[in-house]
Amino acid sequence: MSWGTELWDQFDNLEKHTQWGIDILEKYIKFVKERTEIELSYAKQLRNLSKKYQPKKNSKEEEEYKYTACKAFLSTLNEMNDYAGQHEVISENMTSQITVDLVRYVQELKQERKSNFHDGRKAQQHIETCWKQLESSKRRFERDCKEADRAQQYFEKMDADINVTKADVEKARQQAQIRQQMAEDSKADYSLILQRFNQEQWEYYHTHIPTIFQKIQEMEERRIVRIGESMKTYAEVDRQVIPIIGKCLDGIVKAAESIDQKNDSQLVVEAYKSGFEPPGDIEFEDYTQPMKHAVSDNSLSSSKEGKPDLKFGSKSRGKLWPFIKKNKLMSLLTSPHQPPPPPPASASPSAVPNGPQSPKQQKEPLSHRFNEFMTSKPKIHCFRSLKRGLSLKLGVTPEDFSNFPPEQRRKKLQQKVDDLNKEIQKETDQRDAITKMKDVYLKNPQMGDPASLDHKLTEVTQNIEKLRLEAQKFEAWLAEVEGRLPARSEQARRQSGLYDGQTHQTVTNCAQDRESSPDGSYTEEQSQENEHKVLAPDFDDEFDDEEPLPAIGTCKALYTFEGQNEGTISVVEGETLSVIEEDKGDGWTRIRRNEDEEGYVPTSYVEVYLDKNAKGAKTYI
């Protein structure tokens, strides 16, 4: 089958058909371009979607992604990002392997088509020219024949007429011969042109046109093959990314299978566990029996003098104060309750007989102090919890994370220690690198001046020392917390039986306040309506195991003060002592002498020098 033999007379139709084929190819190119744009847009939308749900850096969301379900979701987002990348690969491959090649091929196809049809039109014009020559020769031969016939008839007429002269007859005869010769020449010319035209026509329909049409047919078939190959490439581009897309989907499935609900539950425990134990059972109060009264005013003081260990009940009961240390509790019970005396007017107060007036002339029994403390308005059960709550309300986080529960505080301190160790290692590596560079400069002075690195080396060394001091400080706090946390039975005893049966309402209020705290900060607020007097039989012996308060600075006595009231301490002018508690606004400062003698002195009697880096250097709220 050949277009040259089958479609020898369909030149115009073939021209239209080949133009339609090019239009189809261009339409397919446009389709592929729009597909690549869709793939790019889809990939961009997938990436934006993945980025939108990615956890923000240094935010609360980032902390939430420690759970396996959140990790699986994060893996899904990452896999979707890779999935989007494969769609970008599809777009790039379709553009490079299909669109670019087809655009170039269309230009070549148009040039080839133009050349073939130009040759066809040229052959067509040549055969038309030959046809016109044949027609012209034919008309001339016909005309000459007619004129020769008329000239012959005229000669015969003149020859038959007796009245015409012989010369006229001869002239007519010559004219007839000329016309006859012209007809013969036209006939010969017409015959020659006709033969030539037939030859041209045969070559046109059997040689030129078939050759041209064959080229056009081959061109069209190549176009069809090329568009088919492009369609295969179109499918192959998609098929090439299917394995990677399958891996992305497998990754999502694997991430989903890695979700461990038990592990997430354990992480919740680790994240919010306070380290406290729930309070113990509340004992029944029999109101049908008369209430037992508190011990005498001197019972606590007498028991303190008679026994070295202060207790509330037996060892089997929990501690009375689960949230504060013994020394803080005792400081509250023994601190002066009236304003401190003003500093003496004379230049040498020590010369004044008896010195300044003491805060209280007569000692107040300790049990009175304790009962007054427990019945004060508003009543505060847990001072450390109150401190935590106020710190959170004010948006201030103490450096030692004391506003967190024990377990959470331990984790925060451990994280801080780890971060500081990383910083120390980083600075150490930098110091080592500078030291090596200095050695190189010493061996090769042309490379640089070794002295130029001294300032940087000193700065890095100072940074390391600062970080180490900081790390030691946090490690000390961590050791303090870890020294308490392992003895979980101690926590249980502290929390399970806070008071004796007569103090059950106080425990209930404190527990309810902890449970009602929405942020887990244990900020208990005591209502003024719930007021109960607490009986104080004995202190638990475990209070005596508490370590003394650390010194937060030093002070120098400006005047001599004779401490006559309970909780005060005598000082001599010029004496230097350790400060263990700042003035809280009541005019008294707590000091210590020789690690075993401590008490309060008027703040105006001493000059205080606080250590800025000390844990307790901050003013208590």
Secondary structure, 3 states (H helix, E strand, C coil): CCHHHHCCCCHHHHHHHHHHHHHHHHHHHHHHHHHHHHHHHHHHHHHHHHHHCCCCCCCHHHHHCCCHHHHHHHHHHHHHHHHHHHHHHHHHHHHHHHHHHHHHHHHHHHHHHHHHHHHHHHHHHHHHHHHHHHHHHHHHHHHHHHHHHHHHHHHHHHHHCCCCCHHHHHHHHHHHHHHHHHHHHHHHHHHHHHHHHHHHHHHHHHHHHHHHHHHHHHHHHHHHHHHHHHHHHHHHHHHHHHHHHHHHHHHHHHHHHCCCHHHHHHHHHHHHCCCCCCCCCCCCCCCCCCCCCCCCCCHHHHHHHHCCCCCCCCCCCCCCCCCCCHHHHHHHHHCCCCCCCCCCCCCCHHHCCCCCCCCCCCCCCHHHHHHHHHCCCCCCCCHHHHHHHHHHHCCCCCCCCCCCCHHHHHHHHHHHHHHHHHHHHHHHHHHHHHHHHHHHHHHCHHHCCHHHHHHHHHHHHHHHHHHHHHHHHHHHHHHHHHCCCCCHHHHHHHHHCCCCHHHHHHHHHHHHHHHHCCCCCCCCCCCCCCCCCCCCCCCCHHHHHCCCCCCCEEEEECCCECCCCCCECCECCCCEEEEEECCCCCCEEEEEECCCEEEEEEHHHEEEEECCCCCCCCCCC
